[in-house]
């Protein structure tokens, strides 16, 4: 313990000094000797117990920590996801991490859901996006705790809106609507006025038509479909290997969002193979299957914008998105009696329970044959008096 007495300008001050586990000496000035002694004793006890925190670490601004955390990402996809947190810090921006508190995190989560005031004109984010950003922030602050920058994680215990896993009927297109979307993408739509008097039209795009067809017949996610390469197509066995997905913003590929568990092979029908053969002749020299009108690899965000415009042109509900084609694929298979395990493997779900949680409730008519099965068994058994009585062993 080191406490030094210093007199300057007739005023007496006491400087407490200690050496941290990093070897650096730190000091602080007090008016009373007992305060300096107590401060040094507390700091040295923290060093001995392994509870010491770098006082400079708590002063790091949240945006600086987010930038450093994104730079540490091992893959480009992970870095882009972490950068989304940095871009949406909002009211937390400019706050030292040592001053973050659970109420501040709750306010931030509420702003993400109800509308981001730091981005005028932007609406609130979807529950799934809010949950993802909150999880990323919690992981970033957990690393700060492990690095001994802060003592506890202020994001722990903050409840976020849970994204709804089960789909609704509004999100589920019919077979006629799926065919209409494919035809519109293939042939295009002439100029016309919508209900609000705005002009709208759809340019013909064979790549977009194939994308809609593939998502509906294979159940691939939008990013997986956009990231499909010709090398992943097995022409002899009629199978597609899902091993990567399109980058969020660039032309590259990145690992699947679901990790190694999401890797799978999907058997496709003969008509889909014929469309792929025709499209390969059209896109000779390209590594990727789906390209934009400018010849660049198609990405999920562009696909979503085009798909939304096609739905508006056809007057389809706003709830129908590219993911609705995946829902259409799954519910069609389940209603046809395909085993849940097979559907799970085609979708790339981690467990069959996840598949049932999302899709089981959209099959209400399946409850009727279930009731008939029990009634049939009881009817076939006959009345109890016609059968010998059995005593239960106690």
N, C-alpha and C positions, 0 to 999 in steps of 0.2 A: 504494500500500500504506500502510495506516495502523495503527500499533500504539501504543497509549497506555499509559504507566506510571502506576499509581495506587497510593497508599499509604493504607490505612485500618486504624486500630487497630494500627499497627505492622507490618502485613502488606503485602507488595508483591504487586501483581497486574498483569497485562498484558492489555489489552483489544484484541483484533483487530477491525478494522472493514473492511467492503467494501460496495459498492453493487451490487445485483443488476440484471439487465436490466429489471426492472419499476420501477426508480428508487428502491426502498426500500433504506435502509441497514440492514445486519444486523451483529450483533456477538457476540463470545463471549469469555469471560474464561479466562485461563490463568495458571498459577503461574510458568512459564518463558517468557522472551521468545522463544526460538527456536521453541517450540511455537506461539505466537501468529503469528510471522512465517510459519511453514510453513503454518498453516491459512489465513491471508489469501492467500498466494501460490497455494495450491491452488484456493481459491474463485474468485480472479480469473482463473486459467487456464481454469477451467470456463466462466466467463462469456465469455471471449474465444473459446473453441472452440465455444460453443453447446451445451455439455454440462451446463450448470448446472441444478440441480433445486431447486425451492422446498422448503426444509426444513420449512415448515409443511404442505406438501401431503402428505408422507409420513405425517404424524400423523393424517390424516383417517381416521375409522373406516369400515370396509367398508360398514356399513349406511347411513351418511350418503352415501357415494359412490353406493350403489345407489339411494337415494331421489332424489338429484339426477339420476342418469342416467335414471331412469324419467320424471322430470318433463320431460326434454328431448325425449321422444318426440314425433314429429310427428303421429301418429295415435293414436286411442284403443286400437286393437288392439295396436299396438306397445307402448304404455304398459302394457297389461295383461300382456303377455308378460314385460316387464322387471320388473313387480311380483312375478311368480312367483319370480324370483331373490331379491328382497328378502325374501319370506316364507319362503324355504327356505335361508337362509344358515347356520342351525344353528350348528355349532361355529366357524364363521368370524366370527360376530357378536361385536363388541367388539374386533376386531383392527385396529390401524392398517394401512393398505395398505402402508406401508413395511416392515412386518414379515411380510407374507405370503410363504410359501415354497412350492415345488412339493410337498414332503411334506404340508403342510397342505391343499393343494388335493386331493391324492390321497386323504387321509383323508375329506375332505368328499364326494368322488365315491363312495367306498366306502359311506359312511353313507347317501347317497341311494339306492344300489342295495339294500343289505341291510336297511334299516329306519331311519327317521329318529328318533333318540333324543330330539330336541327336541319331537317330537309323539308322546306316548305312545299306543300302540294303533294307530298308523299303520304300514302295511306299506311295504316298499321300492317305489320307483317303477319303472316300466317302463324298459327300456334306451333307448327312443326319448325319453322324458321326461328321463332323466338326461343323454343326449347334448345335448338342447336346452338344458337349464339350464347345462351346462358351456360350451356355445358362447356363451351369453349372458354368462356371467361372464368368459370370455376376451375377448369384444368390449368389455366394460365396462373391464377392466384395460388393454386395448390403447389405449383412449381416454385413460386416465390416463397412459400412457406418452407419448402425443402431446401431452398438456397439460403435460408435464414435472413431473408429480407424483411419479412413480417412474421409476427408470432402466430397468427391464426388466419384462416381463410374467411373473409367477410361474406363470401358467396354461399358458404355452407348453411343449409337450413332455409335458404330463400326458395320459396315455392314458385314454380313457373307453370303456366297453362300446359296441360298435357295434350299433345296432339291426338285428335280422334283417329283411332285405328280402323274402326268399322266404316265402310263406305255407305253412302245413301243411294236411293234409287235415282236421284237427280244426277249423280255422277256416272250413271251407267247408260251408255248409248245402246240403241237397238241395232240389230244386224242391218236393217235398212239404212240407218244413219251412218254406220261404218262404211257401207258400200257407197253411199252418197259422198262421203268425204274422200274416198279413194278416187271416185270418178271426177270430182271437182278438182282435185290436185292433178290428175292426169290430163284432163281436157281444158282446165281453166274455166273461169266464169266471166261473162260479158259485163260491161259497166251497167250499174243500176243504182237507184237511190234507196237508201235504207229508210226505216221508219222516221228518222229525224231529218231526212232530206239530204244526207251526206252521200257522196258518190263512193261506191265500193266496187271492187273487181278482184279477181283472183287470176294470177298468171299461171299458166300450165307449168308443172314441174314434175317430171317423171321420178326424180329422186324423192320428192315429198310424197308422191303416191306410193312408192315402194316403202318408205318409212312408215306410213300409216298401215299398210298391209302387213309389214313385218311385226309391228308392235301388237297388232290385233291377232295375228296367227301364232306368235311365239311367246307373247307376254313379256318381252324384253322392256326394260326401262328405257326412257328416252335417251339418256346418256350412253347406255349400252348399245342401243340401236345405231346411234350416230357414230359410235366408235368401232363399228363392225368393219373388219378388213377382209379382203378376198382370201387371205391366207387362213382365216378362221372358218371358211366354208369347206366342208368335206362333200365333194360332189358325188362320190360313190355311195356313201351311206346316208346321204340326205340329212346331214347334221350340221349345226352351227355351234361353234365353241364361243362361249361368252367368257372372255378372259380379261377384258379391259373396257374402259369407257372413255368417251370423248372428254377432252379438257373443258373446263368451265368457260374459258374465254379465248383460248388459243387453238391452233390447229393440231396440237399434240394429243397423245393418249396418256391416261393416268390409271392407277390401280382402281379396282372396283370399290365403290363406296362401302360395300358390305365385306370387303376383304377377301381372303382366300375362300371363305364359306360360300361366297356368291358365284364362284367359278363353276360352270356347268356346261353341258352339251344339250342342245335342244333339237329334237327330230322335227323336220318340217315336211309339209305335204308336197306332192308332185307339182301342183300349180305354183307354189311359192318358188320351187326350184326352177321352173320354167321362167318365171319373172326375173330371177337372179341371173339366169343365163342370158336373157335378152338385155338386161341392164349391164352385164359385163361387156357385151359387145359395144354398148353405148359409151362405156367409161374405160376404154382400153388405156393402159398406162397409168392408171390411178391405183394407189395402194388401198385407199379407203373406198367402201362401197357407195356411200352417200356423199354427194357434193352439193354445194350451193350453186346458184345460177352463175356466180362469178368463177366457179371452178375450185373454190376452197372447200376443205373438209367441213361438213355440216356439223354444227354444235347444237346443244340442247336448247339454249336460250333462243336462237334463231328459229328452231323448229317450233318452240312454244308460241312465238309471235305469229308465225305463219298459220299454225293450227288454230289459234284464237281468231284470226281473220277469216279463216274458212268457216268456222262455226258461226260467226256473225253473219256471214254471207248466206248460210243455209238456215239461219234463224234458230239454231240449236241453243239449249240452255247454257248460261255462262259457267255452270258447274262442270261442264264437260271439258276436260283438258287432255293433253297427250297421255297422262296416266290413266285416263278413263279407258283407253284401249287395252291396257294391261288388266284393268278390272273386267272388261268385257271378255277377255280371253279366259280368265280364271273362273268367272261365274258360268260361262258357257260350258266349260269342262265339268264343273261340279254338277250342274243341272243334268248333264248327259250321263252321270254316274261314274265318271273317271275317279279312281281312288285319290283321296286327299294327298297321300304321299307322293303320287305322281305329279299332281298339280304343284305341290310344294317344291319339288325338284325343278320343274320347268320355270317357276317364278324365281327361284334362288332364295327362298325364305330359309331362315336358320332352322326352324322347326315346323312341324305340321300344325302345331297349336297356333302359331302366328297366322297361318293360312286360314284356319277356322275362325280366329278372332276377327279377321278382316271381312270374310265373305260368307260365313255360315248364316247370318241373319237375313241375307237377301234371298234365301230360298225357303219362304214360309210354307209353300205348298208341300214341301217334303215332310211336314209334320202330319199330314193327313194319312199317307200310307203307313206311317209309324203307328198311329192309333189303330188302324185296321189290322195290323199284324197281331197285336195283343188280343183284339176282339176275336180274330180268327182262331187263335190258339185256344182261347176259352171255349169257343163254340165247338171246336173239334173234340175237346176233352169230355163234353157231356156233363150232366148233373152229378153232384157229389154222391147222391143216394144210390146211383147205379154202379159205384165203384166200391171195392172193399175199403173199410175204414182203416187208416194207418195211425198208429199212436206215435207221438214224438218221444224219443228217448230223452229222459231228463238227466 
